Amino acid sequence: MADYKHIVDLDNEIQAQRLSGVLDEQDIPHRIVTRYDTVYAGIFQTQHGWGYLEAPQEYTDEIRELLVDLTSDADDSHEDA
């Protein structure tokens, strides 16, 4: 099993779900990790962001490119509205 490394930070659950869906379609192994902790009532999410994505190191560039594409698609749809 490959070592999973921190690849990118995620802004929110929707971004995480969209990216995870694309990675599943591409058969890229990954893991979404949220920084929410019920004991601390989510304080780490406000300080450090919603969460992050882990994956094998060899997928780093591809994952970052896919995230940029998803982000630019979302920005384009807001401009069209």
N, C-alpha and C positions, 0 to 999 in steps of 0.2 A: 504494500500500500504506500502510495506517495505521501510525502510530508506536505501538509497543508500550511500555507503561509498567508499572512495578512496581505491582501492585494489592493483593495480599495475601501474607503469609508462610504457609507450609505446615508443619505439624508433622511429617509423615511421608509415606512413599510411598503408604500406603493412602489417606490423606486426599487426596493429589494425584491418585491414580487415580479416586477417587469423584467429585471435583469436575470433573476433566477429562471424565469420562463424561457428567455432567449438562450441561456446557457444549457438548460435541459434539452431544447431543440437541437443544439449543436453538440450534445453529448460531452459537455465540458464538466468534469467533476468539480463540485463546489459545496460550500457550506455557508449559510447566512447566520451571523451571530448578532443578536440584539444586545444592547448595553442596558436594557431595562432590567431592574432588580426590584422585586416586590418589597424586599426589606427596606430599601432606601427610597421607595416610591418614585423610581425613575430619575433620581437626581443626576445620575451619570449620563443619561441621554441629553439633558440640557447642557451639561458641561462638555461632553465629548462627542456628541452626535448620536443619531439613532442606532447605528450599528456598523458592521463591516462584513466584507466577504472574504472568505478564505478559500484557497484553491492551490493545487500544485504550482510551483514556481514557473514551470514552462508555459503556463497559460496566461501569465501576467499581461503581456502586451495585447493579446487578443481580447481579454476581458476588459482592459482599460479602453480599447477602441470601441467595443460594443457599448460600454457605458457612455462614452462620449456621443455615440450615435443615438442612443436612447434619450439622452439629455437634450441633444439638438432637435430631435423629433418633437419632444415635449415643448421646447421653446418655440418651434415653428407653429405648432398647433395653437399656442396662445396668441401668437401674432395674427393668425388668420381669423380669430374670433372677433 
